[in-house]
Amino acid sequence: MPVAQRRAVHYGAHHPALEHGAGMTRGDGSRIHERWAQLRFSVIGHLLAAPPAPGMLRGELQKLALREWRHPSTGEPVRFGVSTIERWLYRARRERHDPVGVLKRKRRKDAGTQDSLSAAVRAALRAQYAAHPSWSVQLHADNLRALAKSQPELSPLPSYSTIRRFCKAQALWKRRRLSSRDTTGALRAEARLEHREVRSYEAEYVGGLWHWDCHFGSRKILTPRGEWVTPVLFGVLDDRSRLACHLQWYLAENAQNVAHGLSQAFQKRGLPRAALSDNGAAMLAAEVVEGLARAWVSFMRRHCRIHRTSMSPLNLCSLCSRRAGIHWTSVRLCST
């Protein structure tokens, strides 16, 4: 095994050549520093239980140095020097309560800290992120450099890699804005997303929830009868996979067309467990609701206004993005 690989294994790094124990945690749940402490204690354990006679300690240490021990990470044979074993022994002797725990590797005092970033720079980065969470790390670094020209206390500025490590350690991730407009619903959605984890879907599995809706095209078409009508695109989307189960153009939004479109989607993808639509007259027609009940599909309705809905603003934004896909399809089809 090369020297660099042996050093990586010694400090608990992962290597593809190692099958078990290469990572920090093994299958039994023990971590690498705990396994090293147990190995060290097993080396000096009998010297603590049965101390050698005066003048015989050096010889016992030399015997232990000649023995081969199993590496806690790789399982390969390994040896330790006399001075190393002697240091372990005296360290365990001085500990009265936990002789195994004292043999673990000590955590560095400066672990998790970055001395290259001053308190002023940290505060400036946090203030920038609070005001602009959608900025990239490069944009934060550029604005920090421009801010340092008017605020000398920020100098000297750290490098980009240092700022990137700080943002990563503090979980200052770039967040995509839900909407470019500062509407009430978008602000509520961003506030909810900041304080709790919200999934971009409602259902746990594919086929658990379907959405359907109608979208009026942006252009009129000429029928064989010589009439100009606005076409209606009926779409059924799966909540989890975003799969378009069925898309079809109609000349009107009525219960007959909705029932026909749902029948086509059911024949293509099977029956969902639940369904969600708005409060349109065609969606709430008796034949549609009764047909879903006979098929054992749980039917839910959503309100159009945000202050009346039981869904979160974020989920409404996600639903609007799905409808935007239907709108894009209508523009493409109407323009061809």
N, C-alpha and C positions, 0 to 999 in steps of 0.2 A: 504494500500500500504506500503511495507517495507521501512525502512529508506533509504537504499541504492538506491532503485528505485526512491524515492521522490527526493533525491539529484540529481540523473541522470536526472530526468525530469526538475528539477529546472535549471540545467545548459544546457538544450537543447539536451541531449543525447537521442538516439533512444531506445525504448523499445517495444518488440512485443505486450505488452498489450495495447499500445496506438494506437488508430485508426487514429486520425487526430492531427496534430500539434506535433507529436513526433519527427519529423525531424527538420532540421534547417529552411526549407522553407515550407510554407503552400500552399494550392491550390490558394489562392489569391495573392501569390507572396511576402507576408510580411515575414520577417525573425524573428527569435526568439527574438533577442535583440530589434528589433523595436516593437514587441508586448508587451514586458516587459515595454518599455518606455511609450507606450500608456496607459497601465494599471496603471502605477505609476502616470502619469499625470491625469488620470481620478479620482484617489483617492484624489489628492490634488487640483484638478482643481477649485472646488467651493471656496476653501480657498484663491486662488489667485484672482478669479473674485469678490468675496465678502468677504474681510478680516474681521474676527471677531473683536469685540470691545476689547479694552485693558483689559487683565485679563481673557478673555474667550477662548484664543487659546488652553490652556491645556484641557479644557473640550471638545472642538471640536475634538481634536486629540484622546481623549479617546473614543468618540463616533465612530470615524472612525475605531479605533482598534477593536471595538466590532462587526463591520459589517463583513460579508463574501463577498469575491470577487471571480470572476471566474478566475481560473488559465489559463494563456494564452496558455499553451501547452496541458493540460489534460482536461480543462473545469470543473474540480472539485472545490468545494468551498475551499477557502484559506483565512487566516487572517494574518494581519501584526501588528507588535508591535508599540507602541507609539513612541519610539525612532526612528524606521525605517521610519515611516511616517513623523516625524519631520525633519529628515535628508533630505528626498526628497523635502520637502517644502522649506527649506532654500537654497537648491541647485538650485531649480527652480527660487527662488526669485532673486538670484544673477545673473542669466543669463538674458540678455536683448534681445537677438536675437532669440534664439532657446531653449525655456524652455523644450520642449519635447526631443530634441536631447541630452541635458545634462543629462537626466535621463537614458540614455543607459549605458550599462556596458562598462567600459573603457578597451581598449586593453592593455595588459601587455607590459611594455617597452622592456622586453627581449623575446617577442613572435617572433618565427621564427629564433632565434639565438641559438647557442650552445657554451656556454662559455668553455665547457670542451675540445674543439678543438682549438688549437692555430693556428695562421696564417700560420706557417710553415707546420703544418700537413695538413691544407686545401690545400695549394699550392702543397704539395707532392701528395695528393690524386687526385687533378685535373690533374697534370702532368702524373700520372700513367694511369688515364682514357683516356687522350688524346693519349697516346702511345699504350694502350691496352684496347680498349673499349669492347672486348669480354671476359674480365676477370670477374669472379664472385666477390661478395663482400668479401667472405672469402679469395680469392686469393689476393685481394687488401690489406686486413688486414695483411696477412702473409708477403707480400713483404714490406709493411710499417714497420713491426716489424724488418725485416732484414735490411732495410735501416736505421733504427734508431741506429743500432750498429755502423755505420760509420758516422752518422750525429747526434751528441748529442743534437742539438737544437730541434729535434723532440720529445725528452723525456720531460715529461712523456706521454706515449702513451695512447690513449683512448681505451675503450673496443670495442669488436666487435659490440655490439648492438649500441653503439654511432656512429661508422663508418657506420653502416647500415642505421641509421636514417639520417645521413648526405648525404649519396648517394641517398636516397629516396627523401629528400627535394630538392636536387640539380638536380634531374632527371638524375642521373648518372646510367642509367639502363644498364644491360648486353645486348650487341648486338651480335647477331649471325653473324659470318662472312659468306659472300656470297660464298666465294671460299677459299680453302686452298692455292691456288697459287696466287702470286702477279702479275697477268697479267694486261694489260692496261684496259681491259673491267671490270675486277673485281674492280680495283681501282676507275674507273669512277663511277661504280655503288654504291660503298660504299660512295663516296663523295656526290653523289646525294641524297642518303638515309639519310645522316647526316644533310643536309640543308633543306630538305623538306619531307613531308609525301608522301610516294609512296605505293600504294596498290600492293599486290602480284597478282592481276588479272586485266584484262582490262575491262571485261563486268560487268554491274551492276546486271544482273539477269541471272538465269540459262537458257541456250538455246540462250543467246544473241550472243555468239561467240564460234565457234568450231575450233579446230586445228586438222590438220591431216598430217601425214608424214609416210614415209616408213623407216624401219630399217633393215639392212642386218644382218642376224644371224652370230654368231661367229664360227659356225661349219657347215660343209657341210652334206648333206643327200643323200642317195642313192635312186633314183627313181626306179619304176618297170621296166623301160627300161635299167637299169644298168648304169645310168649316175649320176655323182656326181655334185650336184648343191647347190648353197647357197640360203637358203630360205629367203624370205622377209616378214617381219611382217608389215602389214598396220594397223595403229591405228588412231582412231578418239576420241579426248578428248574434253570435255566441259571445257571452260575457267574458269567459276565461281566455279563450283562444283568439278572439277577435275575428273568427271565421265568418264570412258572409254565407250563411246557410242558403239564402235564396234572394235574388234581386230580379225584379221584373217591372217593366213599364206598363202603366195602365192609363186610360183616358179620364178616369175619375177616381176619387177616393170614396168608396162606399163599402158596405159590409160584404157584398158579393166578391169584390176584388180582394179584400183583406182575407176572407175565408179561402179564396182560391190560392193566394200567395202562401198562406200558412200550410195549406195542404201540400203544396209543392215542396216547402221546406221540410215538412214531416216525412214525406216520401224520400227525400234525399238524405236526411241526417237523423231520422228517428224522432222520438218524442223527448222533449226536455222535461226536467223536473219542475221548473218554474218558468214563468214568463212575465215580462214587464213591458207596459206600453203607457202612452199618455191617455188623457181623458177625451180623445176625439170620439165623435158620434159613431164613426165606422168601427173604432176599436172596441167600443162598449156595446155593440149591437148584440141582441139576444142570441142570435145564431152563433156568434163568435164565442161569447162567454159560456153558453151551454155546451158547445162543442169541446171547449177546453176542459170543462168539468167532466164530461163523459170520458175524455181521454186521460183523466187523472193528472192534469197539468195545473199546478197552482198558479193562478192568475193574479198579478198585482198591478195596480195603477199608480202612476206618479203624477204629482201636480206640477204645473208649469212654472209657477212662481216659487222663488227660492224660500221666501218667508213662510210658505204654506207646506213645504215638502218635508217628508220624514227622512229623505236622503241627505247626506252631507253635501256641502258645496263642492268638495273635491270630486265626489262621485258624479255630481251633475256635470262638472267640467269634463270628466272622462266620458260621460255619455254624449256631451256635445261634440267631443272630438270624434266619436264614432259617427255621429250624424254628419260631421264635416266630411268624412269619407264618402257618405252617400251623396253629399252635395258635389264633391269633386267628380264622382261618377256621372252625375246628371249633367255637369258642364261638358265633360268629354263626349257623352253620348249625344247631347243636343247640338254640339258644334260640329259633329261629323255628318 
